[in-house]
Amino acid sequence: MNPTPRRTLLVVHIVTSLGWIGAVGAFLALNIVGLTSEDTALARSMFVAMDVVGLYAIVPLSLGSLLTGVLQGLWTPWGLIRYRWVLTKLVLGKLATMALLLHQFTAVREAARRASMGTEVGQVGTQLVIDASVAIVVLLVATIPVMLQAHRGTVDIGLIAATLIGGWLGAASANTLNMVADADI
């Protein structure tokens, strides 16, 4: 493959992958505000917004990340199953996308339906916080094979830990800032 289309495809893959992580972080922030807000109208609107974010941001970004990753595997020397790190990312990406689609069209849709009808979201809301947190961890873990490849398999365990902890803290701080910013609503 010509270097320009390959680089373009790589950029699109990176943007959709990072966008996916960011959209899940936004989803998590909406969920936390929805669960902790004392304002019933605000709480209900957060769960409806989560459905919109999931359907129009998270799902397309996850599919874009998976598609561009597969295309890179097919059109570059890396292949899809030639190297373990590529196969690991492919499997993690496929499993995460499948879980996301199932999650979006069951739990998220149910929480939005309950919220829009004015009924309690109940345990579904708490489960969504757990699911979104796990999703962020899985997506961050999917970066480890790339880090290993970029450094020819000799990445310091401290750097991997810093990446995972930094990603987790970044998501947590974004959620905290969002809750502080929305405290007066």
LINMOCOR-V605177 format. One record per backbone hydrogen bond with DSSP energy under -0.5 kcal/mol. CO is the residue of the C=O (numbers start at 1). NH is the residue of the N-H. If there is no record, write none. Layout:
co:CO nh:NH
co:CO nh:NH
//
This chain:
co:2 nh:6
co:3 nh:7
co:4 nh:8
co:5 nh:9
co:6 nh:10
co:7 nh:11
co:8 nh:12
co:9 nh:13
co:10 nh:14
co:11 nh:15
co:12 nh:16
co:13 nh:17
co:14 nh:18
co:15 nh:19
co:16 nh:20
co:17 nh:21
co:18 nh:22
co:19 nh:23
co:20 nh:24
co:21 nh:25
co:22 nh:26
co:23 nh:27
co:24 nh:28
co:25 nh:29
co:26 nh:30
co:27 nh:31
co:28 nh:32
co:29 nh:33
co:30 nh:34
co:31 nh:35
co:32 nh:36
co:33 nh:37
co:38 nh:40
co:39 nh:43
co:40 nh:44
co:41 nh:45
co:42 nh:46
co:43 nh:47
co:44 nh:48
co:45 nh:49
co:46 nh:50
co:47 nh:51
co:48 nh:52
co:49 nh:53
co:50 nh:54
co:51 nh:55
co:52 nh:56
co:53 nh:57
co:53 nh:58
co:54 nh:59
co:57 nh:61
co:58 nh:62
co:59 nh:63
co:60 nh:64
co:61 nh:65
co:62 nh:66
co:63 nh:67
co:64 nh:68
co:65 nh:69
co:66 nh:70
co:67 nh:71
co:68 nh:72
co:69 nh:73
co:70 nh:74
co:71 nh:75
co:72 nh:76
co:76 nh:79
co:83 nh:87
co:84 nh:88
co:85 nh:89
co:86 nh:90
co:87 nh:91
co:88 nh:92
co:89 nh:93
co:90 nh:94
co:91 nh:95
co:92 nh:96
co:93 nh:97
co:94 nh:98
co:95 nh:99
co:96 nh:100
co:97 nh:101
co:98 nh:102
co:99 nh:103
co:100 nh:104
co:101 nh:105
co:103 nh:106
co:103 nh:108
co:104 nh:109
co:106 nh:110
co:107 nh:111
co:108 nh:112
co:109 nh:113
co:110 nh:114
co:111 nh:115
co:112 nh:116
co:113 nh:117
co:114 nh:118
co:114 nh:119
co:115 nh:118
co:121 nh:124
co:122 nh:125
co:122 nh:126
co:123 nh:127
co:124 nh:128
co:125 nh:129
co:126 nh:130
co:127 nh:131
co:128 nh:132
co:129 nh:133
co:130 nh:134
co:131 nh:135
co:132 nh:136
co:133 nh:137
co:134 nh:138
co:135 nh:139
co:136 nh:140
co:137 nh:141
co:138 nh:142
co:140 nh:143
co:141 nh:144
co:141 nh:145
co:143 nh:147
co:144 nh:148
co:145 nh:149
co:146 nh:150
co:147 nh:151
co:148 nh:153
co:149 nh:152
co:151 nh:154
co:156 nh:159
co:156 nh:160
co:157 nh:161
co:158 nh:162
co:159 nh:163
co:160 nh:164
co:161 nh:165
co:162 nh:166
co:163 nh:167
co:164 nh:168
co:165 nh:169
co:166 nh:170
co:167 nh:171
co:168 nh:172
co:169 nh:173
co:170 nh:174
co:171 nh:175
co:172 nh:176
co:173 nh:177
co:174 nh:178
co:175 nh:179
co:176 nh:180
co:177 nh:181
co:178 nh:182
co:180 nh:183
co:182 nh:185
//
